[in-house]
């Protein structure tokens, strides 16, 4: 997994609450068996009109946000389906971090598996970032080492993230490899399990 | 030992390891796999040269993108074929039991797990699918995971998990006649919101829950994810044991007695406390219909489309405005005046035999309204066989419904069953998100009886009125 240490980049405001993973990546693109190439389908139904032309009203299509790497969104971002294609699409499109007041649990977990940092900040801070990101060229820094979000207009706010996840993301560690280091504990559990609950197989 | 909730008992029982300040390593008793969220996990496993640790605790089926037309006809979508074939290959290579398209046991993963007796009280169950919460109806801890976690479970049979908080949703009173588990869970989500339970595992308690069948309990736990919860669970009881007993993978003989004795110890101890408790009054429940683009945007069938200006929270007001624009609805319109083009009865929420019976009871002796296209998609091959043994398919066909093969179908429209832009659908599924059933499609979530009633009337209608009339030619 790619590590995440710090990211300074263009911020794009997606001022909606409850953005679900069906919106992030519609189902017709879940049939691929690869893990890459999903960026072109990100927010597909919002980015394209019914006729298949780019929808100029959608924020990601506005030229000032080309190349954005930080997505600012409303609360409960990533709700609904567990599809990991959602963070795959966001990361493949070029996003490195998301800033929102809250996330759905499964989506939040999935981000950490893909080097994508979901930052939680209070509603009013996110609203302020949305206002600033409405201006052309607004850049923000998300630093996982110091756990702060800052800009060059004097904003600097701390965020918290689970220490285990932070460590793993900073170093891009493979979670499976980490778990397999506990092989002894797993085998011991399995032997307790089959003697205590033989019906479980 | 201090009194514990059922969730805490299940959590403790599955702890492989808990290091100070770190998430837990949790053992997984059953891993369900389907074609859409698994190919990348198997690929990575292969690239890392890792085996599947416990193929005997892993079971796969094909459900999400399979056509529901005649199984004798081939699949036509090349990309779907590739995905289905990948699952076939992966299951063969790693020694995993697969209920494929032509197995009489094929069906929606959350329908066949319980049907096969794979789902049992006290288990931890995961699947790369958010509606894995369904299995919590048996008193198991069951939740959806992403593809990276699918790979993690395949490789280690464990998951790295931070302990969620616990919530009791106490349903007081009994369900009024004409209302169902679906109306109840829609009502609960409407009350607490789509992120009302984020970070929590919900245990549903109270008489209304206890009196539900396993099918009803599965409907409740299934949609628990729509309130943002990690999982939903209901304590196992005689109804649970009766459902599990005798199923292909259920313990037999002496092992059965031992298992039941163990399962009885899983219930929440008197005096145990939850991090949060919510009460829901079932006595005032009426059949519900969703009006917006998330499952928390719900109103009673005798209500009117809400006015966004009535929402105090600006974000909710904006969301309501966007939802009404997408749904092409005007505030103040009675729900009963909203016409439907399509009706979908099925899904892991409401595709079980009891759901089909409820829909057939309404459809019996009546006709689908002109201009409405209605389909019934059984949740599994076994549900289909059972329904046919009871003659339900004849009821549906005589009423003008289509009778299909099992799969996820129009719940998420990964297969050919999709809404056309602008079409409005009464659906028994779980999500009314924009584009969920097809780009531009408009979904209203209802119970199976309400969906059948909408098919007959051509618009939403209070099913209690139809029930009062009695069946046309029953």
Contacts between the chains, C-beta under 8 A, distances in Angstrom:
chain1	res1	chain2	res2	distance
A	15	B	318	7.9
A	16	B	318	7.7
A	16	B	319	7.2
A	16	B	322	7.3
A	17	B	315	4.7
A	17	B	316	7.4
A	17	B	318	7.7
A	17	B	319	5.4
A	18	B	194	5.7
A	18	B	195	7.3
A	18	B	294	5.3
A	18	B	319	6.4
A	20	B	294	7.2
A	20	B	431	7.6
A	20	B	433	4.8
A	22	B	412	7.8
A	22	B	431	7.0
A	22	B	433	4.4
A	22	B	434	7.3
A	22	B	435	6.3
A	22	B	436	5.2
A	23	B	433	6.7
A	23	B	434	6.1
A	23	B	435	7.2
A	26	B	435	5.7
A	26	B	439	7.2
A	27	B	412	5.1
A	27	B	413	6.0
A	27	B	414	4.8
A	27	B	436	7.7
A	28	B	413	8.0
A	28	B	414	7.2
A	30	B	36	5.3
A	30	B	64	7.7
A	30	B	414	6.5
A	31	B	36	7.4
A	31	B	65	6.0
A	31	B	77	7.4
A	31	B	79	4.1
A	31	B	80	5.5
A	31	B	82	7.5
A	31	B	83	5.3
A	31	B	414	7.0
A	32	B	79	6.8
A	32	B	83	7.9
A	33	B	39	3.8
A	33	B	40	6.9
A	33	B	43	7.4
A	33	B	82	6.2
A	33	B	83	5.8
A	33	B	86	5.0
A	34	B	40	7.1
A	35	B	40	4.4
A	35	B	43	7.4
A	35	B	44	7.7
A	35	B	147	7.9
A	45	B	434	6.7
A	45	B	435	4.7
A	45	B	439	5.5
A	50	B	421	6.1
A	50	B	439	7.5
A	50	B	440	6.5
A	74	B	315	6.1
A	75	B	195	6.7
A	75	B	315	7.1
A	76	B	194	6.3
A	76	B	195	4.0
A	76	B	198	7.1
A	76	B	228	6.8
A	79	B	194	5.9
A	79	B	195	6.9
A	79	B	228	6.6
A	79	B	294	7.5
A	80	B	130	6.7
A	80	B	225	8.0
A	80	B	226	7.9
A	80	B	431	6.1
A	80	B	433	6.1
A	81	B	129	8.0
A	81	B	130	5.4
A	81	B	412	7.6
A	81	B	431	7.8
A	82	B	37	7.0
A	82	B	128	6.2
A	82	B	129	5.9
A	82	B	130	4.2
A	82	B	144	4.0
A	82	B	145	6.4
A	82	B	146	5.7
A	83	B	36	7.7
A	83	B	37	6.7
A	83	B	146	7.7
A	84	B	37	7.0
A	84	B	40	7.8
A	84	B	128	7.8
A	84	B	146	3.8
A	84	B	147	4.2
A	84	B	148	6.2
A	87	B	146	7.8
A	102	B	195	6.3
A	102	B	198	6.5
A	103	B	198	8.0
A	104	B	195	7.2
A	104	B	198	6.5
A	104	B	228	5.9
A	105	B	164	7.8
A	105	B	198	6.1
A	105	B	199	6.5
A	105	B	228	7.1
A	105	B	230	5.4
A	106	B	130	6.1
A	106	B	143	8.0
A	106	B	144	5.5
A	106	B	145	6.9
A	106	B	146	6.2
A	109	B	145	7.5
A	109	B	146	6.3
A	109	B	149	7.0
A	110	B	146	3.8
A	110	B	147	8.0
A	110	B	148	6.9
A	110	B	149	8.0
A	113	B	146	6.3
A	113	B	148	3.6
A	113	B	149	7.2
A	114	B	148	7.3
A	162	B	23	7.3
A	162	B	162	6.5
A	163	B	21	6.6
A	164	B	21	7.7
A	164	B	22	5.1
A	164	B	23	5.6
A	164	B	160	7.9
A	175	B	148	7.5
A	175	B	152	6.1
A	175	B	160	6.1
A	176	B	48	7.4
A	176	B	50	7.2
A	176	B	151	6.7
A	176	B	152	5.3
A	176	B	155	5.0
A	176	B	156	6.4
A	178	B	160	7.9
A	179	B	25	6.5
A	179	B	152	6.7
A	179	B	155	7.7
A	179	B	156	4.7
A	179	B	158	5.8
A	179	B	160	6.5
A	180	B	155	7.1
A	180	B	156	6.2
A	182	B	16	7.1
A	182	B	17	5.8
A	182	B	25	6.3
A	185	B	16	5.4
A	185	B	17	4.7
A	185	B	25	7.1
A	186	B	16	5.7
A	186	B	25	7.7
A	186	B	27	7.6
A	186	B	156	6.5
A	186	B	157	7.0
A	186	B	158	6.1
A	189	B	16	4.4
A	189	B	27	5.5
A	190	B	27	7.7
A	190	B	157	7.8
A	193	B	27	6.8
A	197	B	122	7.7
A	197	B	262	7.0
A	198	B	255	6.8
A	199	B	120	7.8
A	199	B	251	4.0
A	199	B	255	4.9
A	199	B	258	7.1
A	199	B	259	4.9
A	200	B	29	5.5
A	200	B	120	7.9
A	200	B	123	7.2
A	201	B	56	5.7
A	201	B	57	6.3
